[in-house]
């Protein structure tokens, strides 16, 4: 196995940033001759030319670009390792990384993570908000331990566990023709301008796919990046929108908008947990998966069914 030290990898990453050996040497507080020798030794060890030597600096060869990709991953993991071990020295007894979609973070995860951390106060959880497709990709690549995503997004090759269910509702201004309806369909919504999340969101994809299956053309006029922005646009009279019920409730209470249940099986969404390999997770990560998946059974009846029956 080839022997490459971390100092040389960090130096190579700096050279890739500066594209100049002299500037890289100054940044790393090394002599120029020492930098040049380290890179020459590295090329000889790997048997690959890493840099093109130019009149005014250097450029990465294809092999150099390949090394840079892996070097930055290694250095990033090393920094994470250092941070994790530092946390252990201060009393932390476990560390779990989670990527989750906006819907689950707003609607369910605060209470579920709070109850878990109450039982395991020495555990650290890193939670990042991502799009469902990005979450699945990150779990596959080992960038996160646990992913929580909308179940209609394909996740082949991963182990899946049920988490929660939510329902989508129509958000409309209080004076909108649909605002007083007890329930609406996608056909009812189609004639009106729609304010939506951006195109790469799983919610936008689900709504568009559902409309396509029903042979309905939707009038998506405005696309934004957050639930809050959607509700503000709707309050200003710029259209209607479709959002998860629980996530929209705080906006409904504070803005001049209303929520109307949507009839249709597509509006009832499953939210899943995904992991690359449950058995290879740390003990505490397994416990967190078990805790989150058990909340599915304890959450009771489908919220959508309850709302449709009560209207």
Legacy VTK file of the C-alpha trace (Angstrom):
# vtk DataFile Version 3.0
C-alpha trace
ASCII
DATASET POLYDATA
POINTS 311 float
0.000 0.000 0.000
1.336 3.466 -0.879
2.348 5.625 2.077
0.971 9.171 1.989
1.065 11.407 5.043
-1.628 13.900 5.991
0.757 16.871 5.934
1.519 16.239 2.259
-2.180 15.859 1.443
-2.924 19.185 3.165
-0.046 20.787 1.285
-1.336 19.448 -2.028
-4.816 20.814 -1.257
-3.276 24.231 -0.556
-1.338 24.093 -3.860
-4.617 23.308 -5.653
-6.155 26.417 -4.052
-3.250 28.736 -4.855
-1.994 27.142 -8.125
1.384 28.542 -7.103
4.087 26.723 -5.143
5.537 29.895 -3.616
2.163 31.081 -2.292
1.374 27.584 -1.018
4.722 27.461 0.790
4.035 30.824 2.436
0.544 29.754 3.477
1.818 26.503 5.017
4.917 28.180 6.532
7.312 25.917 4.644
10.396 26.570 2.555
9.773 26.519 -1.199
12.406 23.810 -1.648
10.670 21.625 0.952
7.309 22.047 -0.823
8.813 21.174 -4.189
10.499 18.072 -2.770
7.346 16.838 -1.048
5.346 17.078 -4.293
8.111 15.418 -6.311
8.327 12.591 -3.752
4.530 12.245 -3.815
4.492 11.946 -7.621
7.220 9.318 -7.471
5.396 7.375 -4.750
2.139 7.376 -6.737
3.766 6.974 -10.139
1.542 9.768 -11.485
2.274 13.334 -12.540
0.100 15.573 -10.394
1.040 19.068 -11.561
1.845 20.826 -14.814
4.724 23.229 -14.115
3.899 26.497 -15.876
5.793 29.776 -16.280
3.555 31.509 -13.725
2.465 28.770 -11.382
1.104 25.252 -11.716
-2.034 23.471 -12.935
-3.495 20.147 -11.875
-3.202 17.175 -14.196
-6.145 14.731 -14.458
-4.352 12.623 -11.860
-3.970 15.698 -9.691
-7.705 16.376 -9.833
-8.408 12.777 -8.797
-6.022 13.052 -5.850
-7.493 16.397 -4.824
-10.999 14.903 -4.613
-9.841 12.137 -2.276
-7.458 14.368 -0.352
-10.219 16.805 0.571
-12.508 13.968 1.654
-9.738 12.517 3.828
-8.906 15.893 5.372
-12.581 16.599 6.027
-13.004 13.239 7.732
-9.856 13.869 9.762
-11.240 17.202 10.967
-14.528 15.503 11.900
-12.585 12.787 13.743
-10.659 15.408 15.695
-13.880 17.222 16.579
-15.608 14.009 17.633
-12.729 12.879 19.839
-12.579 16.325 21.395
-16.281 16.027 22.227
-15.713 12.627 23.834
-13.053 14.163 26.067
-15.702 16.646 27.237
-18.290 14.010 28.102
-20.031 13.256 24.791
-20.674 9.511 24.494
-21.935 9.191 20.929
-22.412 11.120 17.717
-25.082 10.585 15.039
-25.459 12.472 11.760
-28.932 12.986 10.285
-30.055 14.527 7.012
-33.791 15.265 6.988
-36.275 16.993 4.719
-38.019 20.215 5.676
-41.408 18.608 6.308
-40.109 16.161 8.902
-37.939 18.774 10.630
-40.820 21.200 11.039
-43.568 18.707 11.837
-42.124 15.831 13.827
-38.436 15.840 14.633
-38.216 18.477 17.385
-40.351 16.396 19.764
-38.864 13.051 18.696
-35.243 14.190 19.049
-36.015 15.924 22.317
-37.428 12.734 23.826
-34.429 10.741 22.578
-31.891 13.197 23.972
-33.764 13.232 27.265
-33.042 9.500 27.483
-29.465 9.885 26.158
-28.192 13.288 27.354
-24.524 12.576 26.480
-25.254 11.979 22.786
-24.551 14.583 20.120
-26.816 14.760 17.057
-25.854 16.708 13.924
-29.017 17.507 11.955
-28.965 19.082 8.500
-31.942 20.074 6.365
-31.724 18.729 2.800
-33.903 17.842 -0.182
-35.135 14.226 -0.253
-33.109 13.249 -3.338
-29.977 14.753 -1.803
-30.644 12.886 1.442
-30.830 9.530 -0.323
-27.628 10.242 -2.224
-25.835 11.257 0.973
-26.860 8.058 2.764
-25.612 5.966 -0.159
-22.269 7.788 -0.116
-21.852 7.534 3.654
-22.035 11.302 4.213
-24.701 10.848 6.875
-25.746 7.988 9.140
-29.518 8.401 8.910
-31.748 9.968 6.267
-35.381 11.029 6.652
-37.137 11.701 3.382
-40.481 11.657 1.575
-41.380 8.072 0.773
-42.480 8.667 -2.811
-38.850 9.350 -3.796
-37.097 6.106 -4.947
-34.415 4.829 -2.557
-33.223 1.549 -4.082
-30.427 -0.264 -2.312
-31.054 1.291 1.114
-32.686 -0.164 4.208
-35.972 1.608 4.911
-38.054 2.059 8.053
-41.400 3.839 8.431
-41.278 7.144 10.280
-44.432 9.245 9.994
-47.321 10.156 7.714
-48.498 13.642 6.886
-51.099 15.202 4.677
-50.994 18.007 2.183
-53.506 20.834 2.323
-54.391 23.761 0.110
-53.208 27.150 1.377
-55.282 30.077 0.110
-55.976 33.726 1.006
-58.941 34.109 3.337
-61.017 35.733 0.566
-60.180 33.141 -2.114
-63.070 31.256 -3.826
-61.709 27.939 -2.469
-61.154 29.196 1.082
-64.648 28.257 2.319
-64.694 24.778 0.783
-64.770 21.835 3.236
-62.412 19.911 0.931
-60.864 20.430 -2.518
-59.424 18.244 -5.264
-56.474 18.844 -7.538
-59.004 19.550 -10.302
-60.443 22.372 -8.163
-56.979 23.867 -7.661
-55.884 23.680 -11.321
-57.580 26.891 -12.587
-55.695 29.088 -10.115
-52.111 30.381 -10.049
-49.899 28.276 -7.801
-47.010 29.301 -5.574
-44.677 26.328 -5.215
-41.337 25.200 -3.873
-38.485 25.050 -6.365
-38.442 22.357 -9.042
-35.925 20.058 -7.344
-38.071 19.666 -4.215
-39.863 16.369 -3.656
-43.104 18.216 -2.845
-43.113 20.026 -6.202
-42.318 16.751 -7.970
-45.163 14.921 -6.211
-47.750 17.580 -7.042
-46.696 17.738 -10.696
-46.631 13.945 -11.071
-50.086 13.681 -9.502
-51.428 16.318 -11.877
-49.882 14.526 -14.842
-51.555 11.236 -13.884
-54.892 13.034 -13.702
-54.144 14.801 -17.022
-54.318 18.185 -15.318
-52.200 21.208 -16.245
-51.151 23.273 -13.252
-50.445 27.003 -13.421
-47.228 27.221 -11.389
-46.405 30.943 -11.496
-43.991 31.482 -8.605
-41.341 29.168 -7.152
-39.576 29.922 -3.873
-37.277 28.163 -1.404
-39.301 27.915 1.811
-42.725 27.266 3.305
-42.672 30.718 4.863
-42.093 32.374 1.476
-44.965 30.399 -0.056
-47.355 31.547 2.669
-46.264 35.179 2.377
-46.822 35.150 -1.384
-50.257 33.588 -0.893
-51.197 36.126 1.789
-50.343 38.854 -0.739
-52.869 37.363 -3.161
-50.361 35.945 -5.666
-51.892 32.474 -5.817
-52.572 29.343 -3.797
-50.192 26.645 -2.609
-49.950 23.089 -1.344
-48.113 22.429 1.936
-47.953 19.812 4.699
-50.711 20.464 7.197
-48.763 20.599 10.453
-45.948 22.632 8.906
-48.439 25.264 7.733
-50.393 25.690 10.969
-48.225 28.399 12.533
-48.458 30.441 9.318
-52.226 29.941 9.159
-52.566 31.274 12.708
-50.423 34.356 12.076
-51.365 35.267 8.476
-54.515 36.021 6.493
-54.553 32.552 4.935
-56.532 29.358 5.453
-55.857 25.648 5.034
-58.291 23.367 3.209
-57.984 19.533 3.178
-57.210 17.971 -0.196
-59.095 14.840 -1.283
-56.881 12.289 -3.018
-54.569 9.486 -1.953
-51.562 11.361 -3.414
-51.977 14.012 -0.688
-51.230 11.448 2.044
-47.479 11.088 2.227
-45.290 8.559 3.971
-42.061 9.836 5.481
-39.376 7.152 5.711
-36.084 6.591 7.472
-33.243 5.257 5.311
-29.820 3.881 6.233
-27.129 2.228 4.162
-26.802 -0.808 6.449
-28.591 -0.987 9.795
-26.251 -3.651 11.195
-23.162 -1.533 10.489
-24.511 1.510 12.360
-23.117 2.419 15.757
-25.122 1.238 18.748
-26.465 4.717 19.450
-27.408 5.269 15.770
-29.366 1.996 15.830
-31.133 3.147 18.986
-32.067 6.419 17.315
-33.442 4.613 14.240
-35.477 2.372 16.555
-36.717 5.373 18.515
-37.787 7.284 15.406
-39.422 4.294 13.737
-41.311 3.438 16.921
-42.848 6.914 16.822
-44.663 5.804 13.661
-46.625 3.222 15.618
-47.309 5.563 18.537
-48.390 8.522 16.372
-51.832 7.010 15.864
-54.238 7.543 13.035
-53.389 9.199 9.744
-53.798 12.948 10.259
-55.285 13.357 6.791
-58.074 10.885 7.439
-58.947 12.624 10.676
-59.154 16.041 9.034
-61.211 14.847 6.070
-63.620 13.041 8.358
-64.023 16.055 10.633
-64.801 18.512 7.854
LINES 1 312
311 0 1 2 3 4 5 6 7 8 9 10 11 12 13 14 15 16 17 18 19 20 21 22 23 24 25 26 27 28 29 30 31 32 33 34 35 36 37 38 39 40 41 42 43 44 45 46 47 48 49 50 51 52 53 54 55 56 57 58 59 60 61 62 63 64 65 66 67 68 69 70 71 72 73 74 75 76 77 78 79 80 81 82 83 84 85 86 87 88 89 90 91 92 93 94 95 96 97 98 99 100 101 102 103 104 105 106 107 108 109 110 111 112 113 114 115 116 117 118 119 120 121 122 123 124 125 126 127 128 129 130 131 132 133 134 135 136 137 138 139 140 141 142 143 144 145 146 147 148 149 150 151 152 153 154 155 156 157 158 159 160 161 162 163 164 165 166 167 168 169 170 171 172 173 174 175 176 177 178 179 180 181 182 183 184 185 186 187 188 189 190 191 192 193 194 195 196 197 198 199 200 201 202 203 204 205 206 207 208 209 210 211 212 213 214 215 216 217 218 219 220 221 222 223 224 225 226 227 228 229 230 231 232 233 234 235 236 237 238 239 240 241 242 243 244 245 246 247 248 249 250 251 252 253 254 255 256 257 258 259 260 261 262 263 264 265 266 267 268 269 270 271 272 273 274 275 276 277 278 279 280 281 282 283 284 285 286 287 288 289 290 291 292 293 294 295 296 297 298 299 300 301 302 303 304 305 306 307 308 309 310
